[in-house]
Amino acid sequence: MGRFLPRVHAPEPLKRVLYRAYERRLLREICEYPVPGHVGFIMDGNRRHAEKRGELPWEGHRLGSDTVEALVGWGREIGVRTMTLYAFSTENFHRAEDEVEMLMSLFAKRLTSLAADDRILENRVRVRVLGRTEMLPAPVLNAIRLVEAATADFDGSRLNFCIAYGGRQEILDAFQAILGKVERGELAREDIDEDVFGQHLYTGGDDPDLIIRTGGEARLSNFLLYQAAYSELFFTDVHFPSFRKVDFLRVIRAYQMRKRRFGR
């Protein structure tokens, strides 16, 4: 597991110049080594970011959604093939009703906009929503259908949003799907192995090489529990709305410096 170094404290104009220079240097270094093919991201800290600024939770979520757009661009710039973003868990439905309604409105708006986003269309990014989507309200479901249909045939990078998602629930859903195939004679019991099980998960056997969590917590919180068996994990105290490109690049560089053994 890894954590970031403290942030630079300097006057804003000087800080911007320093960070731009640092970004260019990091990009040069990163381009010399393989990047993670699949990055998972636990986007935590939106509400605490808003509270720290004396604002309502809604404003933190709105700023976080802006960071999502930037994050997707950063991943595409360095050649990340798949990004899976943890947006809303099944447990999050227990939050205050007005906050959940605001989040659902935000999801519907952002997903609808992605269906016509030139950056998504020109780069042939396939967008999917993973989770128990039957739990979501009609406007969000309509937005999901729209963006998934618009990008279904794209063969560029992949962008997954985990909404109404839970890792344990995903494992149960995979088990139920496999059990149904065995009962129908479509799959022999002795043919069930790790690959077959992985293909029945929402991610279809595409495990993350790297998982990043913002917000100061150091746990997976029911995110990609099966797939994360050998993922490299990085945690940062930075709230998600304040997560910057230089933070992302620094994680990628640290990932490249690790020797992945997969238990061997």
ZAMARGU-4260 file (C-alpha; in steps of 0.2 Angstrom, whole numbers, plus 5000, padded with zeros to 4 digits):
<rodrens>
0) 5000/5000/5000 | 5006/5018/4997 | 5003/5036/5003 | 5007/5052/4995 | 5020/5064/5001
5) 5014/5081/5009 | 5008/5095/4997 | 5019/5109/4992 | 5016/5125/5002 | 5020/5141/4992
10) 5011/5156/4984 | 4998/5151/4972 | 5007/5158/4956 | 5023/5150/4961 | 5014/5134/4965
15) 5005/5133/4948 | 5022/5135/4939 | 5030/5122/4950 | 5016/5109/4948 | 5016/5111/4929
20) 5035/5108/4928 | 5033/5093/4939 | 5018/5086/4929 | 5029/5087/4913 | 5043/5078/4922
25) 5032/5065/4928 | 5024/5062/4911 | 5042/5060/4904 | 5046/5047/4917 | 5030/5038/4916
30) 5031/5036/4897 | 5047/5026/4899 | 5038/5011/4908 | 5022/5001/4906 | 5006/5009/4914
35) 4993/5000/4923 | 4980/4993/4911 | 4965/4994/4923 | 4964/5007/4936 | 4950/5006/4950
40) 4946/5022/4959 | 4937/5024/4976 | 4931/5042/4975 | 4930/5047/4993 | 4929/5063/5003
45) 4916/5074/4993 | 4906/5077/5008 | 4920/5081/5020 | 4927/5093/5007 | 4911/5102/5006
50) 4910/5103/5025 | 4928/5109/5027 | 4923/5124/5015 | 4907/5127/5025 | 4896/5121/5010
55) 4882/5108/5008 | 4886/5090/5004 | 4878/5093/4987 | 4892/5105/4982 | 4906/5092/4986
60) 4897/5079/4975 | 4896/5092/4961 | 4914/5097/4962 | 4919/5078/4963 | 4910/5075/4947
65) 4921/5088/4939 | 4936/5079/4945 | 4929/5063/4937 | 4930/5072/4920 | 4947/5077/4923
70) 4953/5060/4929 | 4946/5051/4914 | 4956/5063/4903 | 4972/5060/4913 | 4970/5041/4912
75) 4967/5042/4893 | 4983/5053/4891 | 4995/5040/4898 | 4986/5025/4890 | 4976/5017/4904
80) 4964/5005/4895 | 4951/5003/4908 | 4945/5014/4922 | 4932/5008/4935 | 4926/5022/4946
85) 4916/5018/4963 | 4902/5031/4963 | 4888/5025/4974 | 4887/5009/4984 | 4872/4999/4989
90) 4874/5005/5007 | 4874/5023/5001 | 4855/5022/4999 | 4854/5024/5018 | 4860/5042/5017
95) 4848/5056/5019 | 4834/5056/5006 | 4838/5073/4999 | 4857/5069/4997 | 4852/5053/4988
100) 4840/5062/4977 | 4853/5075/4972 | 4866/5061/4968 | 4853/5052/4957 | 4850/5069/4948
105) 4868/5071/4946 | 4871/5054/4939 | 4857/5056/4926 | 4864/5072/4920 | 4882/5067/4919
110) 4878/5050/4911 | 4867/5058/4898 | 4880/5071/4894 | 4893/5057/4891 | 4882/5050/4877
115) 4886/5065/4867 | 4903/5070/4873 | 4915/5072/4859 | 4930/5066/4870 | 4920/5050/4873
120) 4915/5048/4855 | 4931/5053/4846 | 4941/5041/4857 | 4929/5027/4856 | 4927/5025/4874
125) 4915/5012/4880 | 4905/5017/4895 | 4896/5005/4906 | 4887/5006/4923 | 4891/4991/4935
130) 4880/4986/4949 | 4862/4982/4954 | 4855/4995/4943 | 4837/4989/4945 | 4838/4999/4962
135) 4840/5015/4953 | 4826/5027/4948 | 4820/5029/4930 | 4829/5045/4925 | 4846/5036/4930
140) 4841/5020/4921 | 4836/5030/4905 | 4853/5039/4906 | 4862/5022/4908 | 4853/5015/4893
145) 4857/5030/4882 | 4876/5031/4886 | 4878/5012/4885 | 4869/5011/4868 | 4879/5025/4861
150) 4896/5018/4866 | 4892/4999/4865 | 4902/4996/4849 | 4917/5006/4854 | 4934/4997/4855
155) 4945/5011/4862 | 4947/5012/4881 | 4933/5007/4894 | 4925/5018/4907 | 4915/5009/4921
160) 4905/5018/4934 | 4900/5007/4949 | 4883/5014/4954 | 4871/5004/4966 | 4887/4993/4968
165) 4893/4981/4981 | 4907/4969/4980 | 4899/4955/4990 | 4883/4957/4980 | 4893/4956/4964
170) 4900/4939/4970 | 4883/4933/4975 | 4876/4938/4958 | 4890/4929/4949 | 4887/4913/4959
175) 4868/4914/4955 | 4872/4916/4937 | 4884/4901/4937 | 4872/4891/4947 | 4858/4894/4934
180) 4869/4889/4920 | 4873/4872/4929 | 4855/4869/4933 | 4850/4872/4914 | 4865/4861/4908
185) 4874/4875/4900 | 4889/4873/4911 | 4897/4858/4919 | 4901/4859/4938 | 4919/4853/4935
190) 4922/4866/4922 | 4920/4880/4935 | 4937/4888/4939 | 4943/4905/4943 | 4942/4911/4924
195) 4924/4906/4923 | 4919/4914/4939 | 4928/4930/4934 | 4919/4931/4918 | 4903/4931/4927
200) 4907/4946/4938 | 4901/4963/4932 | 4919/4967/4926 | 4920/4951/4915 | 4937/4945/4921
205) 4946/4962/4919 | 4954/4964/4936 | 4962/4981/4941 | 4981/4982/4942 | 4980/4997/4953
210) 4966/5004/4965 | 4967/5022/4972 | 4957/5028/4986 | 4956/5047/4991 | 4949/5054/5007
215) 4960/5047/5020 | 4953/5030/5023 | 4963/5014/5020 | 4950/5001/5016 | 4941/4994/5000
220) 4924/4997/5007 | 4916/4983/4997 | 4924/4988/4980 | 4930/4974/4968 | 4933/4962/4982
225) 4936/4947/4971 | 4946/4956/4958 | 4957/4966/4970 | 4966/4950/4975 | 4983/4956/4968
230) 4979/4974/4964 | 4992/4987/4970 | 4984/4999/4983 | 4987/5017/4985 | 4978/5028/4998
235) 4979/5047/5000 | 4972/5059/5013 | 4967/5071/4999 | 4948/5073/4997 | 4942/5068/4979
240) 4937/5085/4973 | 4955/5091/4977 | 4964/5077/4968 | 4975/5084/4955 | 4984/5078/4939
245) 5000/5078/4948 | 4993/5067/4962 | 4987/5054/4949 | 5004/5054/4940 | 5013/5052/4956
250) 5003/5037/4960 | 5006/5030/4942 | 5025/5032/4944 | 5025/5024/4961 | 5015/5009/4954
255) 5029/5007/4940 | 5042/5006/4954 | 5034/4991/4962 | 5038/4973/4958 | 5022/4964/4956
260) 5024/4945/4961 | 5006/4939/4962 | 5011/4928/4976 | 5025/4920/4967
</rodrens>
